[in-house]
Amino acid sequence: MKRKLYALAFAFAAALLVAVAGCGGTKTVTRTVTAPATTTSGRQVSEQVAAGAHDFVQFACVKCHGERGRGGVSPAVPGLTAAGKGFSVAQLRSIIDKGLGESKNPSQPYMPVWGPVISKRQVSDLVAYLRAGLPAVTGASAPPVQTAQGAAVQGAGLYVAYGCINCHGPNGLGGVPNPQAPDKTIPPLSGEDFFSEFDTDKKIEDVIRSGSVIGRPPIASMPHWGGILSDQQLKALVAYIKTLKSS
């Protein structure tokens, strides 16, 4: 029995390692096998659909349209479960690129203009995900936001979870292109200019609540977060922003 076990172990090791004689040494060749993308129920999905599921989380679509686009976040934001069949590919691309709707009421969420921020490949992946019925792809979920470690820590988590980082950059440093805007970029949330203009907590909270350049494609727009984020979450974001570089 022991001899059989030793033989099996040797055969397994030999299958993993390929020894090439030469110069008195050996060369190890390692083969990497990539597992197919799957849903949480084990169903396989294409790489494009999987990428769209991760984009759906990264760009905070989930925060307005709900988990897997099922709605329930705000009465003003529709679910997306029927969008894949109800709209053509061209219509879905246009909505993502150019936004949808226009409202001066900050309590009513607005689909922002994503065109200058999201690549054509990412839009295609998002559309593929929608048309596949928004399956629950393994690993496509936002990291949890810590709520018991102070307002600034919570705000830092919200900054990532709600997609602020995609437009305003890591640590609020900005630099994301916005070609049609007057200054050609999405503004940072740090630095002397920002903190001289937004010199009170209320001013920072108000611009998060009400958004900016709403309904003006092709300029990237900041959505109305007032109808999505709670007052406590808004204050946590302000607390985080106030930790960023001021000069």
C-alpha positions in Angstrom: 0.0 0.0 0.0 2.8 2.4 0.9 4.6 1.7 -2.3 1.4 2.5 -4.3 1.0 5.8 -2.4 4.7 6.7 -3.0 4.2 5.9 -6.7 1.1 8.1 -7.0 2.9 10.9 -5.2 5.9 10.7 -7.5 3.7 10.6 -10.6 1.7 13.7 -9.5 4.9 15.6 -8.8 6.3 14.6 -12.2 3.2 15.9 -13.9 3.7 19.3 -12.3 7.4 19.8 -12.8 9.3 19.4 -16.1 13.0 19.1 -15.5 15.2 20.2 -18.3 18.8 19.1 -18.0 21.5 21.5 -19.0 24.3 23.5 -17.4 24.1 21.3 -14.4 20.6 22.7 -13.4 17.0 22.2 -13.9 14.2 24.4 -15.2 10.7 24.3 -13.7 7.7 25.0 -16.0 4.5 26.0 -14.3 1.2 25.9 -16.0 -1.6 28.2 -14.9 -5.2 27.1 -15.5 -7.8 29.9 -15.5 -11.2 28.9 -14.0 -14.2 30.1 -16.0 -16.2 33.0 -14.6 -19.2 31.8 -12.7 -22.3 33.1 -10.8 -22.8 32.5 -7.1 -25.0 29.5 -8.1 -22.2 28.0 -10.2 -23.5 28.9 -13.6 -20.8 29.9 -16.1 -20.9 33.3 -17.7 -18.7 34.9 -20.4 -15.7 37.0 -19.4 -17.5 40.1 -20.9 -20.6 39.5 -18.6 -18.3 39.0 -15.6 -16.4 42.2 -16.4 -19.8 44.1 -16.7 -20.8 42.8 -13.3 -17.6 44.2 -11.7 -18.0 47.5 -13.6 -21.6 47.7 -12.2 -20.1 47.7 -8.7 -17.0 49.8 -9.5 -19.0 52.6 -11.0 -21.6 52.5 -8.2 -24.5 51.6 -10.5 -25.5 49.2 -7.7 -25.8 52.1 -5.2 -28.7 53.7 -7.2 -30.2 50.7 -9.1 -29.9 48.2 -6.3 -28.2 44.8 -6.0 -28.1 43.2 -9.5 -30.3 46.1 -10.7 -33.3 45.1 -8.8 -34.2 48.6 -7.6 -35.5 49.4 -4.1 -33.0 52.2 -3.4 -35.1 55.2 -4.4 -38.6 55.5 -6.0 -37.0 57.8 -8.5 -34.5 55.2 -9.7 -35.9 52.3 -11.8 -34.8 48.7 -11.5 -32.9 47.3 -14.5 -34.1 43.7 -14.6 -36.1 44.4 -17.7 -33.6 46.9 -19.3 -31.6 44.3 -21.2 -34.7 43.2 -23.2 -36.6 46.5 -23.1 -33.8 48.6 -24.7 -31.5 48.0 -27.7 -27.8 47.9 -27.4 -27.5 51.4 -28.9 -30.1 52.8 -26.5 -28.3 51.3 -23.5 -25.0 52.7 -24.6 -26.5 56.1 -25.2 -28.1 56.2 -21.7 -24.8 55.2 -20.0 -22.8 57.7 -22.1 -25.1 60.6 -22.0 -27.2 60.2 -18.8 -30.9 60.4 -18.5 -33.3 63.0 -17.2 -32.7 66.4 -15.8 -33.9 67.7 -12.4 -33.2 70.7 -10.3 -34.5 69.0 -7.2 -31.5 67.4 -5.4 -33.8 64.9 -3.7 -34.5 63.3 -7.1 -31.6 61.2 -8.3 -30.3 61.6 -11.8 -28.5 59.3 -14.2 -25.1 61.0 -14.7 -23.2 61.5 -17.9 -20.5 58.8 -17.9 -19.2 59.2 -21.4 -15.9 61.0 -20.5 -15.1 58.5 -17.7 -16.1 55.0 -18.8 -14.4 53.5 -21.8 -16.2 52.0 -24.8 -15.0 48.5 -23.7 -16.5 49.0 -20.2 -19.8 50.3 -21.7 -19.9 47.2 -23.9 -19.3 45.0 -20.8 -22.0 46.8 -18.9 -24.5 46.3 -21.7 -23.6 42.6 -22.0 -24.2 42.3 -18.3 -27.6 44.0 -18.5 -28.6 41.8 -21.5 -27.5 38.7 -19.6 -30.1 39.5 -16.9 -27.6 40.9 -14.3 -26.5 37.5 -12.9 -24.9 37.4 -9.4 -21.2 37.0 -10.6 -18.8 35.6 -8.0 -16.7 38.3 -6.4 -18.6 41.2 -7.9 -19.5 43.0 -4.7 -18.3 46.2 -3.0 -16.1 46.0 0.1 -18.0 46.7 3.3 -18.0 50.3 4.6 -16.8 50.5 8.2 -19.3 52.5 10.3 -17.8 52.0 13.9 -14.3 53.5 13.4 -15.2 57.2 13.1 -16.8 59.4 10.5 -13.6 59.9 8.4 -13.1 56.1 8.1 -16.7 55.6 7.1 -16.4 58.5 4.6 -13.3 56.9 3.0 -15.2 53.7 2.5 -18.2 55.6 1.0 -15.8 57.5 -1.3 -14.9 54.1 -2.9 -18.2 52.3 -2.6 -20.2 55.2 -4.2 -17.7 55.6 -7.1 -16.4 59.1 -6.1 -12.9 57.7 -6.7 -13.6 57.0 -10.3 -14.1 60.7 -11.1 -12.2 62.6 -8.4 -9.3 60.3 -8.2 -7.5 58.6 -5.3 -7.3 60.8 -2.2 -9.4 63.4 -4.1 -6.4 64.4 -6.2 -8.4 64.7 -9.4 -6.8 64.6 -12.8 -9.6 62.6 -14.5 -10.2 64.0 -18.1 -13.4 65.8 -18.8 -12.6 67.2 -22.3 -15.7 69.3 -22.8 -15.5 71.1 -19.4 -14.0 74.5 -19.2 -10.9 73.3 -17.3 -10.8 69.9 -19.3 -10.8 67.8 -16.1 -13.1 66.7 -13.3 -12.2 68.9 -10.3 -10.2 67.5 -7.4 -11.6 67.4 -3.9 -8.3 68.6 -2.4 -5.9 71.5 -2.7 -6.0 75.2 -2.0 -8.5 76.1 -4.7 -11.0 73.5 -3.5 -10.8 74.4 0.1 -10.9 78.1 -0.5 -14.2 77.7 -2.5 -15.7 75.1 -0.2 -14.6 76.6 3.1 -17.4 75.2 5.3 -18.8 71.8 5.9 -22.2 72.9 4.6 -20.8 74.0 1.3 -19.1 70.6 0.7 -22.2 68.8 1.8 -24.4 70.9 -0.4 -22.4 70.2 -3.6 -22.5 66.4 -2.9 -26.2 66.6 -2.3 -27.1 68.6 -5.4 -24.5 67.4 -7.9 -23.2 69.6 -10.7 -23.5 70.3 -14.5 -26.6 68.1 -14.5 -28.0 67.2 -17.9 -25.2 68.7 -20.0 -23.6 65.9 -22.0 -20.9 65.4 -23.1 -19.6 67.0 -19.9 -19.2 64.4 -17.2 -21.8 65.2 -14.5 -22.0 64.6 -10.8 -25.3 63.0 -9.8 -27.7 64.2 -7.2 -26.6 62.2 -4.2 -29.2 63.9 -2.0 -31.8 61.3 -2.8 -29.4 58.3 -2.3 -27.1 59.1 0.6 -28.4 59.7 4.1 -27.6 62.9 6.0 -25.3 60.8 8.2 -23.4 59.4 5.2 -23.1 62.9 3.7 -21.5 64.2 6.9 -19.1 61.2 6.9 -18.0 62.0 3.3 -17.4 65.6 4.4 -15.3 64.4 7.3 -13.2 62.3 5.0 -12.8 65.1 2.4 -11.6 67.4 5.2 -8.7 65.0 5.9 -7.3 65.5 2.3 -4.5 67.7 1.3 -5.4 71.4 1.6 -2.4 72.9 -0.2 
